[in-house]
Each structure stands twice: as structure tokens, then as C-alpha cells.
Amino acid sequence: MTFPELRNLLTAHFGPELILAEETAGLQPHLLVPTERIAGVCQFLHEHERTYFDLLECLTSLDNGVEAGTMEIAYNLYSIPYEHHLTLKIRFPRLSEAGELPTVPTVSTVWRTADWHEREAYDLMGIRFSGHPDLRRLFLPEDWQGHPLRKDYTEQERYHGVVVKY
């Protein structure tokens, strides 16, 4: 399916309000969808007989910075039998109204590989995934302070007596 056909299929099923924005310029066109709807959209794309997106190639998190006040996740989907790609994005506040790290729905119930990708985004960016089966740090120790890929991250001076910032 082409990008316009995929967009039309999604709007026919979910309604035109599903697509918050569409970017077709550049090498990787994408659709911006509401954060709270991402799991349902992914489930639909995985199960639909005309799309069968059976592979989550990558889940990439992006911090747009303190000034913008938002973060994003890009979901790169691929259908092996149909050989088509689709990139979906969600955009959400860097912090909740209560000042807590952001939480978005997991897609690990759709693709098992999302487990790893979501743990990486949690560990390095501080994005929590509601419904994730085992959300814990992937690279850093559990007692590490902060999330190093956030633009406002400040390195701690020491970790268990070891100098980590020079």
C-alpha cells in the first residue's frame, strides 16, 4: 500500500480526527497520531489483512527540548509479506501537570520486540510505558539518577564513590 492509501485506511477506520499532522516531504513520510490512541492504531495495522505490519523495525524517542516542552516517539513499521513501510509518531509533554516523567501506552502487546525498545526509551529518556510487562532500566543500574539522553540531563558527580563526571 502507498502512504496515501495507508492514511486513508486509518481515517476510514478511526475517523479523520486520528491524523493530527502528516509529513510527506523528505525520505520518511509519517503520520502524527494522538498519544492515547497509538496502541489501538498499531494493533489495527498489525491485524488488518491489507496491511499486516508484522515488524516493529524501530521505536525511537526524541526530546524536543525544554523550550518546546515536548517529546516524541517514532514507530517504524514494516510488513514483510506486503513489503510496505509506515512511520507513525506521537508527541507529548516532557512532564505531566504534576511534574512527573511522561507516560505513554505500550505497544509491546502488539510486537514483542517493543519490550526492548521501550525499555531503552525509559532508561535513556525517562518515558514510561503503561502496560509494559517489565519496565526497568536496560543499560544503566536501577539506582542511576536521571535519564542521560534528555536535553536537560545533568550528570551526577559520583556513583557509589566512583567519579563519573570530570
N, C-alpha and C positions, 0 to 999 in steps of 0.2 A: 504494500500500500504506500501511496505517496504521503507526504506530510499533510497536504490539504485533506486527503481522504481520511487520514487518522484524526485530524482535528474535527472534521465533520461527523465522524462516527462518535467521537466523545461528546460533542454538543447535542447530537441526536439522542444519545442515551441519558446524559446528565443535565442537559439544558445549556443554553448559551452563557449563563452566568458562571459556568465552570471555568471558562477561559478568562483569566484576569488580564493576561497580556500574551502576545505572540511575537516572537522574534524570528524572522526568516532570512535576514541578512547574515552573511558570514558562512562559515563551514558547518556550523552546528545549529540549525534552527531548533527552537524549543517553545514549549507552552508553559506559561506560569499558571499554576492552579492553586486553589485555596489549601493552606496547610492541613486543615482538618479533614480534607477530602482525599488526600494523597493515597492512603491505604486502599480505599474503595476504588479509586481510579486504577491503581496498579493491579488490584485483584481482577477487575473487569478486563484490562488489557491482557492479563495472563490467561484468563479463561475463555475469552471470546474466540470463536472458531476462525474468524477472519484475521485476527492479529496474532494470537498465541505468542506473546512476548515471554519466552521461557527462560530468558537470561537477563539478569541484572548485571551489566558489564561493570558498572562502577557507580558508586554513590559518593559524591564529592561535596564537602561542606566549604562554605566561603563566608568570611567575616567581612562585611562591608564597612566596618569601622564604627567608632564611637559617634562620629558626626552624623553618619547615615542612620545609625541606631538599628540596623537590621543585619540579619544573616540569611544565607540561602543554602539550599541543598539542591544539587543537580542529580537526577536519576537518569543514567544512560541505559536504555533498554534495547534489547536485540531479540529478534525472532529467528531462531536457527532455521526452522523449516521454510519460512517465508522470506528470509534474508532482508528484513527491513529493520530500521533503527528509529528510535524516538527518544528525545530528551525532554523530560519533564522537570520543572523547577518549582520550588516553594520558597517563599520569602516570609520571614517572621521577625519579631523584635529580638534584639540581643539579650534583653532581660524582660522578665514578666513585670506586671504592675507592682508586684510585691518585691521586686529586685532580685528574683531568683533566675537561675540559668534557664534557657528556653527548653520546652518540651514539645516534641512533635510525634505523630503516630509512627509506629514501627511498620516496616514492610517485610520484616523477617518471617511473617506468616505467609507471605506470597513467595518469596525466594529465600532459601536457606542461607545463601551467600550474603544476604543483607546483615546477618548476625555479625559478621566480621567488620563489614564496612561501617555499621552503626556504632560498634564498639570503638573503632578508630575515631569517628567523629565525636563521640562522647569524650574519649580520652584527651584528644588534642584540641577540641574546640568547645567542650562543655555543653554539647547539645544532648539532652536526654531524649530517649525514645520510649514513649508509653507503650506498654505491652511487650517490650523486648524480653526474651526469656532469660538472659544472663548479662545484663548491662553492668559491666565493670571495666576497669582500665585494661588496655591491651598492651601498651608499650611501657607506661610509667608505673611505678609502685602505687598501690592503693592510697598511701598516705601522702602522695605528692601534692603540693599546693598549686592550684591553678591549672590552666589549660594552655599550653605553650603556643598554639597557633592563633589564639585570639589576639587581635591587634593591640589590646590594652594589657597584655600579659606582662608582668614584672617578675623577673627571675628571683627566686629565693637565694639568699646569700650562701646558706649551708643546707645540707641534707644529711641528717644523722652524723654530724661532725665533719662531713666532707665538704670542702669548698666547691661550690658549683658555679659561682659567678666570679669572674676575675675582673 
